[in-house]
């Protein structure tokens, strides 16, 4: 093999390894609320907005707050650091990504 080919393959392997290593540390996977709280890592939680409870947006701190029920029936308050998404009330499911308090 030519030296350029070997260097190119080494760079590709190194870049791919770094990508998988960094991605694995950022996302803990899909969990319910109790699992996310126990893990202490970043997690995705899938569920539904509890429409019986009101949602709030605080413009001063730019935080949108709502109640969410995960697929296991656990209900928690969610704080989203942005304004309410435009299609929030129309969404069939809500996926949040972050850390549990």
C-alpha positions in Angstrom: 0.0 0.0 0.0 1.1 3.5 -0.6 1.8 5.8 2.4 -1.0 8.2 1.5 -3.5 5.3 1.6 -2.3 4.1 5.0 -2.4 7.7 6.4 -5.9 8.2 5.0 -7.1 4.9 6.6 -5.6 5.8 9.9 -7.3 9.2 9.9 -10.6 7.7 9.0 -10.4 5.1 11.8 -9.3 7.8 14.3 -12.1 10.2 13.3 -14.8 7.4 13.5 -13.5 6.2 16.9 -13.7 9.8 18.3 -17.2 10.3 16.9 -18.5 7.1 18.5 -16.8 7.8 21.8 -18.1 11.4 22.0 -21.6 10.5 20.9 -21.8 7.6 23.5 -20.9 10.0 26.3 -23.5 12.6 25.3 -26.6 10.4 25.1 -27.6 7.7 27.6 -30.4 6.3 25.4 -34.1 6.2 25.7 -35.3 5.9 29.2 -38.3 6.5 31.4 -38.2 9.2 34.1 -37.0 7.0 37.0 -34.3 5.5 34.9 -33.1 8.9 33.8 -33.1 10.2 37.4 -31.1 7.1 38.5 -28.6 7.2 35.7 -27.3 10.8 36.2 -26.4 10.9 32.5 -28.0 12.7 29.5 -31.1 10.8 28.4 -34.0 10.9 26.0 -37.5 10.4 27.4 -40.5 9.8 25.2 -44.0 10.6 26.4 -47.0 12.8 26.1 -47.7 16.3 27.3 -50.3 16.2 30.2 -52.9 18.6 28.7 -54.9 18.7 32.0 -52.1 20.8 33.5 -51.3 24.2 32.1 -48.0 25.0 30.5 -46.1 28.3 31.2 -43.5 30.4 29.5 -41.4 32.8 31.5 -40.0 35.4 29.1 -37.6 36.8 31.7 -35.7 33.5 32.0 -36.7 32.1 28.6 -38.0 28.9 30.1 -41.1 26.9 28.9 -42.5 24.6 31.6 -45.0 21.8 31.2 -46.0 18.4 32.7 -45.1 15.2 30.8 -46.1 11.6 31.2 -43.5 9.0 30.0 -44.5 5.7 28.4 -44.4 4.1 31.9 -47.0 6.4 33.3 -44.6 8.5 35.3 -45.4 12.3 35.4 -42.7 14.9 35.8 -42.3 18.6 35.3 -40.1 19.5 32.3 -38.3 22.8 31.9 -37.3 23.6 28.3 -34.8 26.5 27.9 -36.6 28.1 24.8 -40.0 29.4 23.9 -42.9 26.9 23.4 -42.5 25.0 20.0 -45.0 26.1 17.4 -46.7 22.7 17.1 -46.5 21.7 20.8 -50.3 21.1 21.3 -50.6 19.2 18.0 -47.7 16.7 18.6 -48.6 13.1 19.2 -45.5 12.5 21.3 -42.9 14.6 23.0 -39.2 13.6 23.1 -37.0 15.4 25.6 -33.3 15.3 25.7 -31.4 16.3 28.8 -30.6 15.7 32.5 -33.0 14.9 35.3 -32.8 17.1 38.4 
